[in-house]
Amino acid sequence: MSDKDPVIAVVGPTAAGKSDLALELALRFGGEIVGCDALQVYRHMDVGTAKVPSAARRGVPHHLVDVREPQEDFSAGDYQRLARKAIREIHLRGNLPVVVGGTGFYLRALLEGLFEGPERSAPLRRRMKGIIARKGPEVLHRALARIDPESAARIGARDAGRIIRAYELYLSSGRTMTWWRAQPKNAFAGVRWLKIGIDLPREQLYARIDRRVERMFTSGLLEEVRALLDRCPPSCQAFQAIGYRQAADVLGGRMELARAIESTQQESRRYAKRQLSWFRADRDILWMDGGEGEGQLADRAAEEVSRFLREG
């Protein structure tokens, strides 16, 4: 028998049904949810991030959800620190941590650790955020490509947060993010993992994504973004997110609603494809067919969790 504490992870692309499955497993096995989503950590971003409403959580505690204001920075290092703390506390309560989300980089940081690079520099970040506000993130992305082409190839040209962190590392230390990533990492010790991935036929997944996006826009996304615009500056990271950017364009008169929905659906499908590519590279993930219905999926996943806990 292992003396390591068990952790379950439910991963997969957007709209695959991860939250529903994780909640069902938590209910069956006395679990608590630990979010693994780069946007659900922010308060006031509910509709566009598909957070499970408090009333639908059925009494299951949710951690790493609503822990920052949208204008505040939140990094993979912050996620690693807070998620590991939450998992240890869940174990101390005698419960089972169920990590759920589609941000693969955060999950990797949680499990494998991160390099110990320089701390964030508020003055540098203010300067870079000012550049992005005036000229867009693509300007800094091109600068990053000149000094660290490998990192620039991994980071999207509009991913302001990661662009800033990569450039900040270089300016603070003289070393590129590529160099830092090759340094020893602080792996999460004392735990063992069962990672369950939800797979769907591509056509079914894309249909789910399209329906979810339509529901977002009809269920209050524009109102949510209007409130965020009153609360946050236009350079806020929230307005770089899929759906939020399009909604802001609608409110600003730069895009028609129908076009915003279509654009959000298209970008969400592309994002799902990237998520699948990331997770499929992890050979430890146990993939399950999510196209048979929630009940069958939950039963099969529960069988695997039971086996995993017994074998521990």
Contacts in CASP RR format, 6 or more apart in sequence:
PFRMAT RR
TARGET T0000
AUTHOR 0000-0000-0000
METHOD contacts of the structure
MODEL  1
MSDKDPVIAVVGPTAAGKSDLALELALRFGGEIVGCDALQVYRHMDVGTA
KVPSAARRGVPHHLVDVREPQEDFSAGDYQRLARKAIREIHLRGNLPVVV
GGTGFYLRALLEGLFEGPERSAPLRRRMKGIIARKGPEVLHRALARIDPE
SAARIGARDAGRIIRAYELYLSSGRTMTWWRAQPKNAFAGVRWLKIGIDL
PREQLYARIDRRVERMFTSGLLEEVRALLDRCPPSCQAFQAIGYRQAADV
LGGRMELARAIESTQQESRRYAKRQLSWFRADRDILWMDGGEGEGQLADR
AAEEVSRFLREG
1 312 0 8 1.000
2 192 0 8 1.000
2 312 0 8 1.000
3 190 0 8 1.000
4 190 0 8 1.000
4 191 0 8 1.000
4 192 0 8 1.000
4 312 0 8 1.000
5 91 0 8 1.000
5 190 0 8 1.000
5 191 0 8 1.000
5 192 0 8 1.000
6 96 0 8 1.000
6 191 0 8 1.000
6 192 0 8 1.000
6 193 0 8 1.000
6 194 0 8 1.000
6 308 0 8 1.000
6 309 0 8 1.000
6 312 0 8 1.000
7 87 0 8 1.000
7 96 0 8 1.000
7 97 0 8 1.000
7 98 0 8 1.000
7 99 0 8 1.000
7 191 0 8 1.000
7 192 0 8 1.000
7 193 0 8 1.000
7 194 0 8 1.000
8 22 0 8 1.000
8 25 0 8 1.000
8 29 0 8 1.000
8 96 0 8 1.000
8 97 0 8 1.000
8 98 0 8 1.000
8 99 0 8 1.000
8 193 0 8 1.000
8 194 0 8 1.000
8 195 0 8 1.000
8 196 0 8 1.000
8 305 0 8 1.000
8 308 0 8 1.000
9 36 0 8 1.000
9 98 0 8 1.000
9 99 0 8 1.000
9 100 0 8 1.000
9 107 0 8 1.000
9 193 0 8 1.000
9 194 0 8 1.000
9 195 0 8 1.000
9 196 0 8 1.000
10 18 0 8 1.000
10 21 0 8 1.000
10 22 0 8 1.000
10 25 0 8 1.000
10 98 0 8 1.000
10 99 0 8 1.000
10 100 0 8 1.000
10 101 0 8 1.000
10 196 0 8 1.000
10 197 0 8 1.000
10 198 0 8 1.000
10 301 0 8 1.000
11 18 0 8 1.000
11 36 0 8 1.000
11 100 0 8 1.000
11 101 0 8 1.000
11 102 0 8 1.000
11 104 0 8 1.000
11 107 0 8 1.000
11 195 0 8 1.000
11 196 0 8 1.000
11 197 0 8 1.000
11 198 0 8 1.000
11 279 0 8 1.000
11 285 0 8 1.000
12 18 0 8 1.000
12 101 0 8 1.000
12 102 0 8 1.000
12 197 0 8 1.000
12 198 0 8 1.000
12 199 0 8 1.000
12 275 0 8 1.000
12 276 0 8 1.000
12 279 0 8 1.000
13 102 0 8 1.000
13 198 0 8 1.000
13 200 0 8 1.000
13 205 0 8 1.000
13 271 0 8 1.000
13 272 0 8 1.000
13 273 0 8 1.000
13 275 0 8 1.000
13 276 0 8 1.000
13 279 0 8 1.000
14 50 0 8 1.000
14 102 0 8 1.000
14 209 0 8 1.000
14 212 0 8 1.000
14 268 0 8 1.000
14 271 0 8 1.000
14 272 0 8 1.000
14 275 0 8 1.000
15 50 0 8 1.000
15 205 0 8 1.000
15 208 0 8 1.000
15 209 0 8 1.000
15 212 0 8 1.000
15 268 0 8 1.000
15 272 0 8 1.000
16 198 0 8 1.000
16 199 0 8 1.000
16 200 0 8 1.000
16 205 0 8 1.000
16 208 0 8 1.000
16 272 0 8 1.000
16 290 0 8 1.000
17 198 0 8 1.000
17 290 0 8 1.000
17 294 0 8 1.000
18 100 0 8 1.000
18 101 0 8 1.000
18 102 0 8 1.000
18 198 0 8 1.000
19 50 0 8 1.000
19 52 0 8 1.000
19 100 0 8 1.000
19 101 0 8 1.000
20 294 0 8 1.000
21 100 0 8 1.000
21 196 0 8 1.000
21 198 0 8 1.000
21 294 0 8 1.000
21 297 0 8 1.000
21 298 0 8 1.000
21 301 0 8 1.000
22 33 0 8 1.000
22 98 0 8 1.000
22 99 0 8 1.000
22 100 0 8 1.000
22 101 0 8 1.000
23 33 0 8 1.000
23 52 0 8 1.000
23 57 0 8 1.000
23 58 0 8 1.000
23 60 0 8 1.000
24 294 0 8 1.000
24 295 0 8 1.000
24 298 0 8 1.000
24 301 0 8 1.000
24 302 0 8 1.000
25 31 0 8 1.000
25 98 0 8 1.000
25 298 0 8 1.000
25 301 0 8 1.000
25 302 0 8 1.000
25 305 0 8 1.000
26 32 0 8 1.000
26 33 0 8 1.000
26 60 0 8 1.000
26 96 0 8 1.000
26 98 0 8 1.000
27 58 0 8 1.000
27 60 0 8 1.000
28 298 0 8 1.000
28 302 0 8 1.000
28 305 0 8 1.000
29 96 0 8 1.000
29 98 0 8 1.000
29 302 0 8 1.000
29 305 0 8 1.000
29 309 0 8 1.000
30 95 0 8 1.000
30 96 0 8 1.000
31 60 0 8 1.000
31 90 0 8 1.000
31 95 0 8 1.000
31 96 0 8 1.000
31 97 0 8 1.000
31 98 0 8 1.000
32 60 0 8 1.000
32 61 0 8 1.000
32 62 0 8 1.000
32 63 0 8 1.000
32 86 0 8 1.000
32 90 0 8 1.000
32 93 0 8 1.000
32 95 0 8 1.000
32 96 0 8 1.000
32 97 0 8 1.000
32 98 0 8 1.000
33 57 0 8 1.000
33 60 0 8 1.000
33 61 0 8 1.000
33 62 0 8 1.000
33 63 0 8 1.000
33 65 0 8 1.000
33 98 0 8 1.000
33 99 0 8 1.000
33 100 0 8 1.000
34 63 0 8 1.000
34 64 0 8 1.000
34 83 0 8 1.000
34 86 0 8 1.000
34 87 0 8 1.000
34 90 0 8 1.000
34 97 0 8 1.000
34 98 0 8 1.000
34 99 0 8 1.000
34 100 0 8 1.000
35 62 0 8 1.000
35 63 0 8 1.000
35 64 0 8 1.000
35 65 0 8 1.000
35 83 0 8 1.000
35 99 0 8 1.000
35 100 0 8 1.000
35 101 0 8 1.000
36 64 0 8 1.000
36 79 0 8 1.000
36 83 0 8 1.000
36 99 0 8 1.000
36 100 0 8 1.000
36 101 0 8 1.000
36 102 0 8 1.000
36 103 0 8 1.000
36 104 0 8 1.000
36 106 0 8 1.000
36 107 0 8 1.000
36 110 0 8 1.000
37 49 0 8 1.000
37 65 0 8 1.000
37 101 0 8 1.000
37 102 0 8 1.000
37 103 0 8 1.000
37 106 0 8 1.000
38 74 0 8 1.000
38 79 0 8 1.000
38 103 0 8 1.000
38 105 0 8 1.000
38 106 0 8 1.000
39 45 0 8 1.000
39 48 0 8 1.000
39 49 0 8 1.000
39 238 0 8 1.000
39 241 0 8 1.000
40 49 0 8 1.000
40 51 0 8 1.000
40 64 0 8 1.000
40 65 0 8 1.000
40 66 0 8 1.000
41 64 0 8 1.000
41 65 0 8 1.000
41 66 0 8 1.000
41 67 0 8 1.000
41 68 0 8 1.000
41 74 0 8 1.000
41 79 0 8 1.000
42 49 0 8 1.000
42 66 0 8 1.000
42 68 0 8 1.000
42 69 0 8 1.000
42 70 0 8 1.000
42 74 0 8 1.000
42 238 0 8 1.000
43 66 0 8 1.000
43 67 0 8 1.000
43 68 0 8 1.000
43 69 0 8 1.000
43 70 0 8 1.000
44 69 0 8 1.000
44 70 0 8 1.000
44 224 0 8 1.000
44 227 0 8 1.000
44 228 0 8 1.000
44 231 0 8 1.000
45 51 0 8 1.000
45 70 0 8 1.000
45 224 0 8 1.000
45 228 0 8 1.000
45 238 0 8 1.000
45 241 0 8 1.000
45 244 0 8 1.000
46 53 0 8 1.000
46 224 0 8 1.000
47 216 0 8 1.000
47 219 0 8 1.000
47 220 0 8 1.000
47 221 0 8 1.000
47 224 0 8 1.000
48 216 0 8 1.000
48 221 0 8 1.000
48 224 0 8 1.000
48 241 0 8 1.000
48 243 0 8 1.000
48 244 0 8 1.000
49 241 0 8 1.000
50 212 0 8 1.000
50 216 0 8 1.000
51 65 0 8 1.000
51 66 0 8 1.000
52 62 0 8 1.000
63 82 0 8 1.000
63 83 0 8 1.000
63 86 0 8 1.000
63 90 0 8 1.000
64 79 0 8 1.000
64 82 0 8 1.000
64 83 0 8 1.000
64 86 0 8 1.000
67 74 0 8 1.000
67 82 0 8 1.000
68 74 0 8 1.000
70 228 0 8 1.000
70 231 0 8 1.000
70 232 0 8 1.000
70 236 0 8 1.000
70 237 0 8 1.000
70 238 0 8 1.000
71 231 0 8 1.000
71 232 0 8 1.000
71 233 0 8 1.000
71 236 0 8 1.000
71 237 0 8 1.000
71 238 0 8 1.000
73 120 0 8 1.000
73 125 0 8 1.000
73 161 0 8 1.000
73 237 0 8 1.000
75 120 0 8 1.000
75 165 0 8 1.000
76 105 0 8 1.000
76 106 0 8 1.000
76 109 0 8 1.000
76 114 0 8 1.000
77 109 0 8 1.000
77 114 0 8 1.000
79 106 0 8 1.000
79 109 0 8 1.000
79 110 0 8 1.000
80 106 0 8 1.000
80 109 0 8 1.000
80 110 0 8 1.000
80 113 0 8 1.000
80 114 0 8 1.000
83 99 0 8 1.000
83 106 0 8 1.000
83 110 0 8 1.000
84 110 0 8 1.000
84 188 0 8 1.000
86 97 0 8 1.000
87 97 0 8 1.000
87 99 0 8 1.000
87 191 0 8 1.000
90 96 0 8 1.000
90 97 0 8 1.000
91 97 0 8 1.000
96 309 0 8 1.000
99 107 0 8 1.000
99 110 0 8 1.000
101 107 0 8 1.000
102 275 0 8 1.000
102 279 0 8 1.000
104 275 0 8 1.000
104 278 0 8 1.000
104 279 0 8 1.000
105 278 0 8 1.000
110 188 0 8 1.000
111 187 0 8 1.000
111 188 0 8 1.000
111 193 0 8 1.000
112 185 0 8 1.000
112 187 0 8 1.000
112 188 0 8 1.000
113 185 0 8 1.000
113 186 0 8 1.000
113 187 0 8 1.000
113 188 0 8 1.000
114 185 0 8 1.000
114 186 0 8 1.000
115 180 0 8 1.000
115 181 0 8 1.000
115 182 0 8 1.000
115 183 0 8 1.000
115 184 0 8 1.000
115 185 0 8 1.000
116 183 0 8 1.000
116 186 0 8 1.000
117 169 0 8 1.000
117 173 0 8 1.000
117 180 0 8 1.000
117 183 0 8 1.000
118 168 0 8 1.000
118 169 0 8 1.000
118 172 0 8 1.000
118 173 0 8 1.000
120 165 0 8 1.000
120 168 0 8 1.000
121 168 0 8 1.000
121 171 0 8 1.000
121 172 0 8 1.000
124 168 0 8 1.000
124 171 0 8 1.000
124 172 0 8 1.000
125 164 0 8 1.000
125 168 0 8 1.000
128 140 0 8 1.000
128 164 0 8 1.000
128 167 0 8 1.000
128 168 0 8 1.000
129 160 0 8 1.000
129 164 0 8 1.000
129 235 0 8 1.000
130 235 0 8 1.000
131 139 0 8 1.000
131 140 0 8 1.000
132 139 0 8 1.000
132 140 0 8 1.000
132 160 0 8 1.000
132 164 0 8 1.000
132 235 0 8 1.000
133 233 0 8 1.000
133 234 0 8 1.000
133 235 0 8 1.000
136 160 0 8 1.000
137 157 0 8 1.000
137 158 0 8 1.000
137 159 0 8 1.000
137 160 0 8 1.000
137 163 0 8 1.000
137 240 0 8 1.000
138 157 0 8 1.000
138 158 0 8 1.000
140 160 0 8 1.000
140 163 0 8 1.000
140 164 0 8 1.000
140 167 0 8 1.000
141 152 0 8 1.000
141 155 0 8 1.000
141 156 0 8 1.000
141 157 0 8 1.000
141 158 0 8 1.000
141 163 0 8 1.000
143 167 0 8 1.000
144 151 0 8 1.000
144 152 0 8 1.000
144 155 0 8 1.000
144 163 0 8 1.000
144 166 0 8 1.000
144 167 0 8 1.000
144 170 0 8 1.000
145 152 0 8 1.000
145 153 0 8 1.000
147 167 0 8 1.000
147 170 0 8 1.000
147 176 0 8 1.000
148 166 0 8 1.000
148 170 0 8 1.000
148 176 0 8 1.000
148 177 0 8 1.000
148 178 0 8 1.000
150 176 0 8 1.000
150 178 0 8 1.000
151 166 0 8 1.000
151 176 0 8 1.000
151 177 0 8 1.000
151 178 0 8 1.000
152 166 0 8 1.000
155 162 0 8 1.000
155 163 0 8 1.000
155 166 0 8 1.000
156 162 0 8 1.000
156 163 0 8 1.000
158 240 0 8 1.000
159 240 0 8 1.000
160 235 0 8 1.000
160 237 0 8 1.000
160 240 0 8 1.000
161 237 0 8 1.000
161 240 0 8 1.000
165 177 0 8 1.000
166 176 0 8 1.000
166 177 0 8 1.000
169 175 0 8 1.000
169 176 0 8 1.000
169 177 0 8 1.000
169 180 0 8 1.000
170 176 0 8 1.000
170 177 0 8 1.000
173 180 0 8 1.000
192 312 0 8 1.000
193 284 0 8 1.000
194 286 0 8 1.000
194 304 0 8 1.000
194 305 0 8 1.000
194 308 0 8 1.000
195 282 0 8 1.000
195 284 0 8 1.000
195 285 0 8 1.000
195 286 0 8 1.000
196 285 0 8 1.000
196 286 0 8 1.000
196 288 0 8 1.000
196 301 0 8 1.000
196 304 0 8 1.000
196 305 0 8 1.000
197 279 0 8 1.000
197 285 0 8 1.000
197 286 0 8 1.000
197 287 0 8 1.000
197 288 0 8 1.000
198 287 0 8 1.000
198 288 0 8 1.000
198 290 0 8 1.000
198 297 0 8 1.000
199 287 0 8 1.000
199 288 0 8 1.000
199 289 0 8 1.000
199 290 0 8 1.000
200 208 0 8 1.000
200 289 0 8 1.000
200 290 0 8 1.000
200 291 0 8 1.000
201 291 0 8 1.000
204 291 0 8 1.000
205 272 0 8 1.000
206 269 0 8 1.000
206 272 0 8 1.000
209 265 0 8 1.000
209 268 0 8 1.000
209 269 0 8 1.000
209 272 0 8 1.000
210 265 0 8 1.000
212 268 0 8 1.000
213 243 0 8 1.000
213 261 0 8 1.000
213 264 0 8 1.000
213 265 0 8 1.000
213 268 0 8 1.000
214 261 0 8 1.000
216 243 0 8 1.000
216 264 0 8 1.000
217 247 0 8 1.000
217 257 0 8 1.000
217 260 0 8 1.000
217 261 0 8 1.000
217 264 0 8 1.000
221 243 0 8 1.000
221 244 0 8 1.000
221 247 0 8 1.000
222 247 0 8 1.000
222 250 0 8 1.000
222 251 0 8 1.000
224 247 0 8 1.000
225 239 0 8 1.000
225 244 0 8 1.000
225 247 0 8 1.000
225 248 0 8 1.000
225 251 0 8 1.000
226 251 0 8 1.000
228 236 0 8 1.000
228 238 0 8 1.000
228 239 0 8 1.000
228 244 0 8 1.000
229 248 0 8 1.000
229 251 0 8 1.000
232 238 0 8 1.000
232 239 0 8 1.000
234 248 0 8 1.000
238 244 0 8 1.000
239 245 0 8 1.000
239 248 0 8 1.000
242 264 0 8 1.000
242 267 0 8 1.000
242 268 0 8 1.000
242 271 0 8 1.000
243 260 0 8 1.000
243 264 0 8 1.000
243 267 0 8 1.000
243 268 0 8 1.000
246 255 0 8 1.000
246 260 0 8 1.000
246 261 0 8 1.000
246 263 0 8 1.000
246 264 0 8 1.000
247 260 0 8 1.000
249 255 0 8 1.000
249 260 0 8 1.000
250 256 0 8 1.000
250 257 0 8 1.000
250 260 0 8 1.000
255 263 0 8 1.000
279 285 0 8 1.000
286 304 0 8 1.000
288 297 0 8 1.000
288 300 0 8 1.000
288 301 0 8 1.000
288 304 0 8 1.000
289 297 0 8 1.000
290 297 0 8 1.000
291 297 0 8 1.000
END
